[in-house]
């Protein structure tokens, strides 16, 4: 135990030291417009794109590629580790004993399933904790992408676990109720139930879930707030305020979102975005997020991914009965509606999702491309968009191969995004020449620090 604690402390200290060094390697704050990317008679899309890519040093490019390509293997190991945990819970009889424990606490089948699901989620989280620590804490610190202490990380992980227990137990109890009542066609109703459940979660997340992890406050009056509200009004987003949240307490990444539906719609900017970028970049990022909202991508993804989940549920339905009949007695499994089959169902479903990852990535990547195009036309900030894409290259490989992007990317690559923005600029130079020249000649704009955002 002492050796394990010593190893964890060494990893924490070494990764934190490396993270501090890497933070200084980010692109400087403010808008940077390379000379070859400025509008003019000789403007060339490919040359302008390469000029933006050249803003990265070879060291920054190498770090980005190492982080992103390492994620390919991490995805495989995450799947295999989860599969091993599921098999261990089945083969050891732990799942069957957990079912028996739940049965002693209620006579109602749906409540037994909910109790089982809650206990299973906690047990599974504890068993995958070593991988979660490496993936979400030590590795993020090693690449300068995380800012939390170990205690703070555990605090957020505990809150996330409680949310998962509450929502997960409801979802699992609902699906198993459909399995008992609908028999062989349960997977059809489970798809509808899951899609509706996701819509409800999307509606309540901005109001009830996100504030558990970060503080959200109204953005003070000023150029950024006015620009965001103007952009929202001009594109039909029903938001009358703009919020900022303290993401820097967890990460160095920049982000923004338009979340919720109807009265829960909220425009949110993280403080990293406010501190590290210029107004054109913020407008470009928000134009992209508004694109998601206006194009109804949340509902579209629920439908498309719901169809993918439907195929996954069907696969579980086909495979489950045969496996339970063949080897279920060894593991104490009775039939497919038995809550103790959950690790087996999770193993089958995660196998399906792992194999179909390129499909889900392509679905999401298409919506991201559509939002990119919408954002360019709404915000009209091609240099801001290109610069934001370059900042994201801190953790996304900037220029992958064609098949690499198809298989592993759920967003367009940085190269694709920069080139898209330069193509847009090439077609709209007459609208942009004066502004771009002024932006290139002016010093980089810096945004207020977090302290000035607080009332």
Residue, then its C-alpha position, 0 to 999 in steps of 0.5 A: x500500500x505504501x508503494x502504491x501511495x508513493x507511486x501515485x504521489x510521484x505520478x501526480x507531482x511529475x505530471x503536474x510539473x509537466x503540465x505547468x511547463x506545457x501550459x506556456x506552450x499554448x498559442x498566445x492570447x488574442x487574434x493572430x492573422x498570418x500575412x499569407x492569410x490576409x485578403x488581397x488580389x493574390x489570396x490563395x486558400x491553400x497558402x492561407x491554410x498552411x500559414x495558419x498551421x505554421x502558427x504551431x511549433x514542431x513541439x506543439x504539433x508533436x504534443x498534440x499528435x501524441x495526445x490524440x493518437x494515444x487516445x486511439x489506444x486508450x479507447x481500445x483499453x477502455x473497452x477491454x477493461x470494461x469488458x473484463x469488469x463485466x465478465x468478472x462480475x458475472x463469473x464471480x457470482x457478484x451480479x447474482x448476489x447483488x440481485x438477491x440483495x435488491x430482492x430482499x429490499x422490495x417486492x416490486x420488480x421495477x424497484x428491485x431493478x432500480x436498487x440493483x442498478x444503483x448498486x451496480x453503478x457504484x460498484x462498476x465505478x469503483x472497479x474502473x477507478x484506476x483507469x478513470x484516474x489515469x485517463x481523466x486525471x494523470x494523463x490530462x495533467x501530463x499534457x497540461x490540460x487539467x488544473x484540478x488537485x486530486x481532491x478536487x477531481x475526486x469531489x467532481x467524480x463523486x458528484x458525477x457518480x451521484x448523478x449517474x446513480x440517480x439517472x442511471x437507475x431510472x433508465x435501467x429500471x425503465x428498460x428492464x420493465x419493457x423487457x419484462x412486458x414486451x418480451x421479444x420486441x422490447x428493443x423497439x420500445x426501449x429505443x423510444x424510451x431511451x430517446x425520450x429520456x435523453x431529451x429530458x436530460x438535455x432539457x434539465x442539464x443546464x439548470x440542474x446538472x451543469x451548476x453542480x460542477x461549475x458556477x454560472x454567473x451573468x456576463x457583465x455588460x460590455x462588447x462581448x455580451x452585446x455581441x453575443x446577444x446580437x448574434x443570438x437575436x439575429x439567429x432566433x435564439x430565445x436567450x435574454x442573457x449570457x453566462x460565463x462559468x469557471x471551467x478553469x478550475x478543471x481544465x485549460x480547454x476553451x468552450x462555449x455552448x447553447x444548451x437546453x430547450x425553450x425556457x431552459x435555453x442558455x448561452x454559456x462561455x467558459x472563462x478560458x475562452x474569455x481570457x485566451x481569445x479575441x472577440x472575433x474568436x468568441x463570435x466564431x465559436x458562438x456562431x458555431x454553437x448557435x448553428x447547433x441550436x438553429x439546426x436542431x442538432x440536439x434532436x437530430x442526434x437523438x434521432x440518429x443515435x437512437x436508430x444506432x441504439x436501436x440496432x444495439x438493443x436488437x443485437x443484445x436481444x438476439x445474443x442475450x437469450x442464447x448466452x443465458x441459456x448456454x452459460x447463464x446457470x453458471x453465473x446465476x442468471x435466470x432469464x433476460x429480464x433478470x437484473x443480474x444480466x445487466x453486466x452481460x447486456x452492458x458487455x454486449x451493448x458496449x461491444x456493439x458501440x465499440x465496433x460501430x464507433x466510426x458510424x457514430x463518429x461520422x454522424x456527429x462529425x456531420x452535424x459539427x461540419x454543418x454547424x461550422x458552415x452555419x457559424x461562418x455565415x452567421x458570425x462572418x469571422x473566418x479568421x476568428x474561426x481559424x484561430x479557434x480551430x488552431x487553439x483546439x489543436x492543443x489536444x486534437x491532431x491538426x492534420x490526420x489522414x483521410x481514413x484516420x479522420x473517418x475512423x477516429x474523429x467526431x469533429x472535423x480536423x483542425x486542418x479541415x476547419x481552417x481550410x473551410x474558413x479560408x475558402x469562405x474568406x476567398x469567396x467573401x473578400x469584399x466583405x472582409x478586406x478592411x476589417x481583416x487588415x485592421x485586425x492584422x495591424x492592431x495588437x492582440x486583443x486581451x479579454x478580462x481576467x476572471x477576477x473582473x468577471x465577478x460582481 
